[in-house]
Amino acid sequence: SVLSRYENQITILSDYLEEFPETDEPVWILGRQHHLNTDKSKLLLDISARLWFTYRRKFSPIGGTGPSSDAGWGCMLRCGQMMLAQALICRHLGRDWQWEKHKEQPEEYHRILRCFLDRKDCCYSIHQMAQMGVGEGKSIGEWFGPNTVAQVLKKLALFDEWNSLAVYVSMDNTVVIEDIKKMCWSPAQSSSVAHSSAHLHRSALGQNKNTAGLCPGWKPLLLIIPLRLGINHINPVYIDAFKECFKMPQSLGALGGKPNNAYYFIGFLGNELIYLDPHTTQSFVDSEENGTVDDNSFHCQQAPHRMKIMNLDPSVALGFFCKEECDFDNWCSLVQKEILKQQSLRMFELVQKHPPHWPPFIPPTKPEVTTTGAELIESTDKLFELEEEFEILSV
């Protein structure tokens, strides 16, 4: 009953915008600037166009006998889905694409949505993410942190032929330009291996054969930077740099929130962060026979939540998308100008060469297996143990 009351407390976004303070300060949403005094409606459209993933119930049990809802534990996974979905929107539809209720959308949009449906054969489903997390030391049903969800997305992307993303997750607060360019320009797989892999993973990628990942050239980059911006609370010295990241045209926002309470941060106004909240439980939605998806529940038409930056847990992960090499070069220039040169205590480091004391950088490649990424767990025995645990918990 408490959950039902919470779900029914829906405030229309346009009503909530009236409650924003009277201010001339700009609102920044994922690299776009809005002014409340002149283009409030554009701000509304920009926020509602983001894909919104929340807790779901009544999907097929994870692992066959595991949970059929992620309520209470899947919020960071949902936030990771939202960040990745924004990267895919930018990749296929462009940052300025807008969503309108009941308006017909291009096939690419529905194909993106199908990647995230709560089914075991969808490449970024809650099933795939939860089971891939087992290899990161997380039991199914256990809460993820920002770094763990970044590592899971990095592994699952190896099986995604259609979107063909290069996912780089920084280590030790350091982004290495040399390594990223090596990964994004890495040679395509041999045609025989690639053809076999495409066939094996077609069910999780939308059924249609696509060789986008086989074309030589720059692979679109999803850059995730896990950070610790303090010990128990965020250090105020990082606030200006953190806000600057939302101004960059490559911005995918940030994963974070409070302990065991994850949010997807998409922008800021003054010293308040604007975020999408995954803590609403909705029913499972599947695709129609023609491949389209009833998408009303995948766009936030509720109030955009805000929180003071100083209330943010210091464990966060920044996200950026660079479709072309020039986008990445521009991002590097912005980081040098707006973040590194202005900060005495740097939020992260950007270096040209691979540190000599690090292990050699080897671009990740897809394992030669006949299963989807979700089944790449340590052993089937481990999965059976987890399933038995959930059976005990459910009794």
Secondary structure by P-SEA (a helix, b strand, c coil): caaaaaaaccccaaaaaaacccccbbbbcccbbbbccccaaaaaaaaaacccccccccccccccccccccccccaaaaaaaaaaaaaaaaacccccccccccccccaaaaaaaaaccccccccccaaaaaaaaccccccccccccaaaaaaaaaaaaccccccccbbbbbccccccaaaaaaaaacccccaaaaaaaaaaaccccccccccccccccccccbbbbbbbcccccccccaaaaaaaaaacccccbbbbccccbbbbbccccccbbbbbbccccccbbbbccccccccccccccccbbbbbcccccccbbbbbbbccaaaaaaaaaaaacccccccccccbbbbccccccccccccccccccccccccccccaaaaaaaaaaaaaaac
